[in-house]
Amino acid sequence: MRQIARFLNSLSDATNRIMELLVVLLLLSLSILMVVGVFFRYVLNNSIYWSGEVSCILLVFVSFFASTVAYKRGAHIGIDVFMRRLTENGRMYLHLAITVSFLGFWLLVLLESFKLMPMFMIQRTATLEIRYAYVFAVVPVSAAIWILHSLADIASTLQKKKKGTDK
């Protein structure tokens, strides 16, 4: 169990580092595109016709990928009032229940997103005519990352519980 937890955590950590870098690059690209778009529209009086569509796509990618980073860092909103009142064991079991719920949800999202891909392969974006499947691909990719982080979290929590009971 220790080796599985170690492997999942190292894979989760490496994936998270890649996602952090990707989110920074996407945010930087989005910021530059927005500034250049505003400059062209209001200063040069000649808008970049595709900037709005690309900005929306970048924002979707940033939102999904940044949510995986926030989860890995434990930065999502939580309700501490209940956790503080529980014993150490109670907190661990509640944490496991929540993480298993996340895992189930993201497994469902992953499976259902694959069912929608054929429909999105047909549809194209309005301006650049990019297949929506390329934009929508962020959903199964981020779901897979959430699943990886959840599995690593579950393995770590179980490993800590096992260490606690061995003493």
Protein Blocks (a to p, Z undefined) as FASTA:
>chain_A
ZZmmmmmmmmmmmmmmmmmmmmmmmmmmmmmmmmmmmmmmmmnopacfklmmmmmmmmmm
mmmmmmmmmmmnopaccdfklmmmpcfklmmmmmmmmmmmmmmmmmmmmmmmmmmmmmmm
mpccfklopafklmmmmmmmmmmmmmmmmmmmmmmmmmmmmmmmmZZ
